[in-house]
Amino acid sequence: MIRIGTLTLAWLLGSAAVALAQFPPQPGAPKCASPSQGTPQERAACQPDVTRFCQAELKTNECDVFAILGCLQRNRARLGAPCRQVLIRNGQ
C-alpha cells in the first residue's frame, strides 16, 4: 500500500511539473503600481528631476511616493518648468 501511494505521489508531482511547464511565463505586476504616482505624462515631466535630485530616495525605496514628493518639494526652485507645473496642478 505504501509503495502504491509513493508511486502515485511521484506521478502526480511529475505530471504537475509537466503541466506547469506548458504555460508561458506571466508578466509580473508593475514594480510600483500606484495611482498616486500621477499620469504617464506627469511622471515623464518629473522623471529627469527625480533622477537628478532624488537619488537617495530612489536608493532607499523607489516606490515611496511620499519621499520622492518631499524631495521634489525641497528642490522646487531647481526643478524644470514641466515638473514644477505638475506640482502646481496637483496642489503641491
VOVOKE-244757 format. One record per residue: residue in three letters; residue number from 1; z, x, y of N, C-alpha, C in turn. Coordinates in steps of 0.001 Angstrom, whole numbers, plus 500000, padded with zeros to 6 digits. Layout:
N
pt residuo:ala num:NUM n.Z:Z n.X:X n.Y:Y ca.Z:Z ca.X:X ca.Y:Y c.Z:Z c.X:X c.Y:Y;
...
***
This chain:
92
pt residuo:met num:1 n.Z:500000 n.X:500818 n.Y:498812 ca.Z:500000 ca.X:500000 ca.Y:500000 c.Z:500000 c.X:500866 c.Y:501258;
pt residuo:ile num:2 n.Z:500785 n.X:501916 n.Y:501277 ca.Z:500849 ca.X:502787 ca.Y:502445 c.Z:499508 c.X:503478 c.Y:502651;
pt residuo:arg num:3 n.Z:498888 n.X:503896 n.Y:501557 ca.Z:497606 ca.X:504570 ca.Y:501664 c.Z:496550 c.X:503659 c.Y:502271;
pt residuo:ile num:4 n.Z:496495 n.X:502418 n.Y:501865 ca.Z:495523 ca.X:501471 ca.Y:502417 c.Z:495806 c.X:501257 c.Y:503906;
pt residuo:gly num:5 n.Z:497063 n.X:501137 n.Y:504275 ca.Z:497421 ca.X:500953 ca.Y:505677 c.Z:496999 c.X:502149 c.Y:506510;
pt residuo:thr num:6 n.Z:497194 n.X:503359 n.Y:505993 ca.Z:496828 ca.X:504568 ca.Y:506717 c.Z:495324 c.X:504658 c.Y:506875;
pt residuo:leu num:7 n.Z:494584 n.X:504360 n.Y:505815 ca.Z:493128 ca.X:504386 ca.Y:505899 c.Z:492609 c.X:503329 c.Y:506865;
pt residuo:thr num:8 n.Z:493198 n.X:502161 n.Y:506844 ca.Z:492784 ca.X:501090 ca.Y:507746 c.Z:493040 c.X:501489 c.Y:509194;
pt residuo:leu num:9 n.Z:494213 n.X:502067 n.Y:509453 ca.Z:494553 ca.X:502503 ca.Y:510802 c.Z:493588 c.X:503593 c.Y:511269;
pt residuo:ala num:10 n.Z:493284 n.X:504548 n.Y:510403 ca.Z:492348 ca.X:505614 ca.Y:510763 c.Z:490972 c.X:505037 c.Y:511067;
pt residuo:trp num:11 n.Z:490528 n.X:504065 n.Y:510280 ca.Z:489231 ca.X:503446 ca.Y:510512 c.Z:489214 c.X:502698 c.Y:511844;
pt residuo:leu num:12 n.Z:490299 n.X:501951 n.Y:512134 ca.Z:490367 ca.X:501209 ca.Y:513395 c.Z:490334 c.X:502150 c.Y:514599;
pt residuo:leu num:13 n.Z:491102 n.X:503231 n.Y:514535 ca.Z:491114 ca.X:504184 ca.Y:515649 c.Z:489750 c.X:504841 c.Y:515827;
pt residuo:gly num:14 n.Z:489119 n.X:505198 n.Y:514733 ca.Z:487792 ca.X:505795 ca.Y:514810 c.Z:486774 c.X:504818 c.Y:515367;
pt residuo:ser num:15 n.Z:486845 n.X:503573 n.Y:514929 ca.Z:485924 ca.X:502549 ca.Y:515428 c.Z:486136 c.X:502301 c.Y:516915;
pt residuo:ala num:16 n.Z:487393 n.X:502280 n.Y:517339 ca.Z:487687 ca.X:502058 ca.Y:518757 c.Z:487115 c.X:503197 c.Y:519605;
pt residuo:ala num:17 n.Z:487264 n.X:504421 n.Y:519137 ca.Z:486741 ca.X:505565 ca.Y:519885 c.Z:485227 c.X:505493 c.Y:520003;
pt residuo:val num:18 n.Z:484552 n.X:505111 n.Y:518932 ca.Z:483091 ca.X:504979 ca.Y:518958 c.Z:482683 c.X:503851 c.Y:519895;
pt residuo:ala num:19 n.Z:483396 n.X:502731 n.Y:519846 ca.Z:483066 ca.X:501595 ca.Y:520708 c.Z:483254 c.X:501961 c.Y:522176;
pt residuo:leu num:20 n.Z:484351 n.X:502628 n.Y:522517 ca.Z:484601 ca.X:503013 ca.Y:523902 c.Z:483571 c.X:504016 c.Y:524408;
pt residuo:ala num:21 n.Z:483087 n.X:504856 n.Y:523533 ca.Z:482102 ca.X:505860 ca.Y:523931 c.Z:480770 c.X:505215 c.Y:524317;
pt residuo:gln num:22 n.Z:480548 n.X:503969 n.Y:523898 ca.Z:479301 ca.X:503280 ca.Y:524205 c.Z:479237 c.X:502784 c.Y:525646;
pt residuo:phe num:23 n.Z:480391 n.X:502633 n.Y:526301 ca.Z:480425 ca.X:502134 ca.Y:527671 c.Z:480224 c.X:503281 c.Y:528645;
pt residuo:pro num:24 n.Z:479390 n.X:503079 n.Y:529666 ca.Z:479213 ca.X:504136 ca.Y:530669 c.Z:480486 c.X:504267 c.Y:531495;
pt residuo:pro num:25 n.Z:480729 n.X:505450 n.Y:532031 ca.Z:481923 ca.X:505612 ca.Y:532856 c.Z:481838 c.X:504721 c.Y:534095;
pt residuo:gln num:26 n.Z:482950 n.X:504136 n.Y:534454 ca.Z:483008 ca.X:503254 ca.Y:535610 c.Z:483405 c.X:504054 c.Y:536850;
pt residuo:pro num:27 n.Z:482812 n.X:503733 n.Y:537988 ca.Z:483200 ca.X:504450 ca.Y:539201 c.Z:484648 c.X:504136 c.Y:539548;
pt residuo:gly num:28 n.Z:485328 n.X:505128 n.Y:540069 ca.Z:486719 ca.X:504929 ca.Y:540441 c.Z:486830 c.X:504131 c.Y:541722;
pt residuo:ala num:29 n.Z:488013 n.X:503656 n.Y:541979 ca.Z:488269 ca.X:502934 ca.Y:543218 c.Z:488200 c.X:503917 c.Y:544377;
pt residuo:pro num:30 n.Z:487846 n.X:503435 n.Y:545548 ca.Z:487839 ca.X:504326 ca.Y:546701 c.Z:489203 c.X:504991 c.Y:546870;
pt residuo:lys num:31 n.Z:489172 n.X:506246 n.Y:547274 ca.Z:490407 ca.X:507005 ca.Y:547360 c.Z:491406 c.X:506395 c.Y:548324;
pt residuo:cys num:32 n.Z:490932 n.X:505953 n.Y:549446 ca.Z:491833 ca.X:505427 ca.Y:550474 c.Z:491370 c.X:504048 c.Y:550922;
pt residuo:ala num:33 n.Z:491201 n.X:503159 n.Y:550004 ca.Z:490716 ca.X:501836 ca.Y:550368 c.Z:491787 c.X:501079 c.Y:551147;
pt residuo:ser num:34 n.Z:491494 n.X:500797 n.Y:552393 ca.Z:492444 ca.X:500069 ca.Y:553220 c.Z:491690 c.X:499447 c.Y:554384;
pt residuo:pro num:35 n.Z:491886 n.X:498137 n.Y:554598 ca.Z:491204 ca.X:497509 ca.Y:555727 c.Z:491709 c.X:498026 c.Y:557068;
pt residuo:ser num:36 n.Z:492886 n.X:498653 n.Y:557089 ca.Z:493434 ca.X:499157 ca.Y:558354 c.Z:492747 c.X:500441 c.Y:558805;
pt residuo:gln num:37 n.Z:491798 n.X:500938 n.Y:558042 ca.Z:491083 ca.X:502148 ca.Y:558428 c.Z:489909 c.X:501856 c.Y:559343;
pt residuo:gly num:38 n.Z:489643 n.X:500629 n.Y:559655 ca.Z:488553 ca.X:500293 ca.Y:560565 c.Z:487229 c.X:500133 c.Y:559854;
pt residuo:thr num:39 n.Z:486232 n.X:499796 n.Y:560661 ca.Z:484891 ca.X:499597 ca.Y:560124 c.Z:484255 c.X:500955 c.Y:559830;
pt residuo:pro num:40 n.Z:483176 n.X:500969 n.Y:559070 ca.Z:482486 ca.X:502238 ca.Y:558847 c.Z:482040 c.X:502896 c.Y:560153;
pt residuo:gln num:41 n.Z:481634 n.X:502079 n.Y:561139 ca.Z:481208 ca.X:502633 ca.Y:562426 c.Z:482395 c.X:503264 c.Y:563167;
pt residuo:glu num:42 n.Z:483560 n.X:502610 n.Y:563114 ca.Z:484753 ca.X:503156 ca.Y:563770 c.Z:485191 c.X:504455 c.Y:563101;
pt residuo:arg num:43 n.Z:485156 n.X:504465 n.Y:561782 ca.Z:485528 ca.X:505694 ca.Y:561070 c.Z:484567 c.X:506830 c.Y:561407;
pt residuo:ala num:44 n.Z:483269 n.X:506506 n.Y:561488 ca.Z:482276 ca.X:507534 ca.Y:561824 c.Z:482499 c.X:508059 c.Y:563242;
pt residuo:ala num:45 n.Z:482903 n.X:507182 n.Y:564162 ca.Z:483132 ca.X:507603 ca.Y:565545 c.Z:484303 c.X:508575 c.Y:565646;
pt residuo:cys num:46 n.Z:485312 n.X:508394 n.Y:564808 ca.Z:486519 ca.X:509231 ca.Y:564894 c.Z:486555 c.X:510372 c.Y:563877;
pt residuo:gln num:47 n.Z:485666 n.X:510367 n.Y:562912 ca.Z:485706 ca.X:511393 ca.Y:561864 c.Z:485683 c.X:512823 c.Y:562419;
pt residuo:pro num:48 n.Z:484808 n.X:513156 n.Y:563371 ca.Z:484825 ca.X:514537 ca.Y:563880 c.Z:486157 c.X:514904 c.Y:564527;
pt residuo:asp num:49 n.Z:486767 n.X:513952 n.Y:565244 ca.Z:488043 ca.X:514233 ca.Y:565895 c.Z:489181 c.X:514347 c.Y:564883;
pt residuo:val num:50 n.Z:489154 n.X:513500 n.Y:563875 ca.Z:490176 ca.X:513593 ca.Y:562823 c.Z:490063 c.X:514945 c.Y:562132;
pt residuo:thr num:51 n.Z:488853 n.X:515349 n.Y:561809 ca.Z:488652 ca.X:516632 ca.Y:561147 c.Z:489091 c.X:517788 c.Y:562042;
pt residuo:arg num:52 n.Z:488850 n.X:517677 n.Y:563325 ca.Z:489174 ca.X:518770 ca.Y:564253 c.Z:490663 c.X:518858 c.Y:564570;
pt residuo:phe num:53 n.Z:491309 n.X:517718 n.Y:564827 ca.Z:492674 ca.X:517739 ca.Y:565346 c.Z:493757 c.X:517375 c.Y:564327;
pt residuo:cys num:54 n.Z:493408 n.X:516804 n.Y:563212 ca.Z:494418 ca.X:516226 ca.Y:562317 c.Z:494465 c.X:516901 c.Y:560938;
pt residuo:gln num:55 n.Z:494195 n.X:518177 n.Y:560874 ca.Z:494190 ca.X:518883 ca.Y:559589 c.Z:495538 c.X:518798 c.Y:558874;
pt residuo:ala num:56 n.Z:496634 n.X:518924 n.Y:559610 ca.Z:497964 ca.X:518869 ca.Y:558976 c.Z:498187 c.X:517515 c.Y:558309;
pt residuo:glu num:57 n.Z:497798 n.X:516448 n.Y:558979 ca.Z:497968 ca.X:515106 ca.Y:558419 c.Z:497072 c.X:514903 c.Y:557199;
pt residuo:leu num:58 n.Z:495852 n.X:515421 n.Y:557270 ca.Z:494932 ca.X:515287 ca.Y:556142 c.Z:495444 c.X:516056 c.Y:554927;
pt residuo:lys num:59 n.Z:496031 n.X:517230 n.Y:555163 ca.Z:496552 ca.X:518021 ca.Y:554039 c.Z:497768 c.X:517368 c.Y:553421;
pt residuo:thr num:60 n.Z:498603 n.X:516732 n.Y:554250 ca.Z:499810 ca.X:516081 ca.Y:553744 c.Z:499464 c.X:514851 c.Y:552924;
pt residuo:asn num:61 n.Z:498651 n.X:513961 n.Y:553501 ca.Z:498243 ca.X:512742 ca.Y:552800 c.Z:497066 c.X:512143 c.Y:553548;
pt residuo:glu num:62 n.Z:495879 n.X:512376 n.Y:553058 ca.Z:494677 ca.X:511924 ca.Y:553759 c.Z:494544 c.X:510414 c.Y:553809;
pt residuo:cys num:63 n.Z:495381 n.X:509688 n.Y:553074 ca.Z:495342 ca.X:508223 ca.Y:553099 c.Z:496397 c.X:507628 c.Y:554028;
pt residuo:asp num:64 n.Z:497183 n.X:508465 n.Y:554694 ca.Z:498245 ca.X:507974 ca.Y:555583 c.Z:497631 c.X:507611 c.Y:556933;
pt residuo:val num:65 n.Z:497222 n.X:506360 n.Y:557047 ca.Z:496528 ca.X:505874 ca.Y:558233 c.Z:497413 c.X:506021 c.Y:559473;
pt residuo:phe num:66 n.Z:498712 n.X:505772 n.Y:559324 ca.Z:499611 ca.X:505821 ca.Y:560478 c.Z:499789 c.X:507242 c.Y:560993;
pt residuo:ala num:67 n.Z:499869 n.X:508208 n.Y:560100 ca.Z:499988 ca.X:509600 ca.Y:560538 c.Z:498716 c.X:510048 c.Y:561255;
pt residuo:ile num:68 n.Z:497569 n.X:509653 n.Y:560739 ca.Z:496304 ca.X:510030 ca.Y:561371 c.Z:496156 c.X:509328 c.Y:562719;
pt residuo:leu num:69 n.Z:496549 n.X:508058 n.Y:562791 ca.Z:496515 ca.X:507354 ca.Y:564069 c.Z:497434 c.X:508035 c.Y:565076;
pt residuo:gly num:70 n.Z:498633 n.X:508424 n.Y:564650 ca.Z:499547 ca.X:509139 ca.Y:565538 c.Z:498945 c.X:510438 c.Y:566034;
pt residuo:cys num:71 n.Z:498263 n.X:511140 n.Y:565171 ca.Z:497587 ca.X:512385 ca.Y:565557 c.Z:496516 c.X:512106 c.Y:566615;
pt residuo:leu num:72 n.Z:495721 n.X:511068 n.Y:566403 ca.Z:494687 ca.X:510730 ca.Y:567382 c.Z:495317 c.X:510351 c.Y:568724;
pt residuo:gln num:73 n.Z:496415 n.X:509610 n.Y:568674 ca.Z:497085 ca.X:509226 ca.Y:569915 c.Z:497644 c.X:510447 c.Y:570645;
pt residuo:arg num:74 n.Z:498214 n.X:511389 n.Y:569903 ca.Z:498745 ca.X:512614 ca.Y:570524 c.Z:497634 c.X:513452 c.Y:571165;
pt residuo:asn num:75 n.Z:496448 n.X:513367 n.Y:570590 ca.Z:495320 ca.X:514167 ca.Y:571075 c.Z:494326 c.X:513352 c.Y:571895;
pt residuo:arg num:76 n.Z:494751 n.X:512203 n.Y:572376 ca.Z:493851 ca.X:511269 ca.Y:573075 c.Z:493014 c.X:511956 c.Y:574160;
pt residuo:ala num:77 n.Z:493630 n.X:512812 n.Y:574953 ca.Z:492907 ca.X:513460 ca.Y:576061 c.Z:491807 c.X:514388 c.Y:575568;
pt residuo:arg num:78 n.Z:491903 n.X:514847 n.Y:574333 ca.Z:490923 ca.X:515796 ca.Y:573791 c.Z:489869 c.X:515123 c.Y:572917;
pt residuo:leu num:79 n.Z:490018 n.X:513837 n.Y:572652 ca.Z:489093 ca.X:513123 ca.Y:571772 c.Z:487750 c.X:512913 c.Y:572443;
pt residuo:gly num:80 n.Z:486739 n.X:512800 n.Y:571605 ca.Z:485422 ca.X:512443 ca.Y:572110 c.Z:485417 c.X:510998 c.Y:572590;
pt residuo:ala num:81 n.Z:484491 n.X:510676 n.Y:573473 ca.Z:484406 ca.X:509329 ca.Y:574039 c.Z:484276 c.X:508232 c.Y:572968;
pt residuo:pro num:82 n.Z:483477 n.X:508412 n.Y:571912 ca.Z:483356 ca.X:507334 ca.Y:570913 c.Z:484702 c.X:507000 c.Y:570250;
pt residuo:cys num:83 n.Z:485476 n.X:508008 n.Y:569918 ca.Z:486759 ca.X:507754 ca.Y:569253 c.Z:487768 c.X:507153 c.Y:570240;
pt residuo:arg num:84 n.Z:487746 n.X:507619 n.Y:571486 ca.Z:488639 ca.X:507014 ca.Y:572496 c.Z:488326 c.X:505535 c.Y:572659;
pt residuo:gln num:85 n.Z:487054 n.X:505184 n.Y:572627 ca.Z:486664 ca.X:503780 ca.Y:572742 c.Z:487168 c.X:502966 c.Y:571551;
pt residuo:val num:86 n.Z:487124 n.X:503545 n.Y:570362 ca.Z:487645 ca.X:502850 ca.Y:569175 c.Z:489128 c.X:502563 c.Y:569359;
pt residuo:leu num:87 n.Z:489877 n.X:503540 n.Y:569825 ca.Z:491312 ca.X:503346 ca.Y:570040 c.Z:491551 c.X:502253 c.Y:571082;
pt residuo:ile num:88 n.Z:490816 n.X:502290 n.Y:572163 ca.Z:490983 ca.X:501282 ca.Y:573224 c.Z:490653 c.X:499883 c.Y:572696;
pt residuo:arg num:89 n.Z:489537 n.X:499758 n.Y:571987 ca.Z:489136 ca.X:498428 ca.Y:571454 c.Z:490162 c.X:497871 c.Y:570482;
pt residuo:asn num:90 n.Z:490915 n.X:498754 n.Y:569828 ca.Z:491906 ca.X:498313 ca.Y:568858 c.Z:493331 c.X:498314 c.Y:569425;
pt residuo:gly num:91 n.Z:493442 n.X:498393 n.Y:570735 ca.Z:494745 ca.X:498303 ca.Y:571365 c.Z:495644 c.X:499496 c.Y:571123;
pt residuo:gln num:92 n.Z:495056 n.X:500634 n.Y:570892 ca.Z:495831 ca.X:501845 ca.Y:570643 c.Z:495695 c.X:502793 c.Y:571802;
***
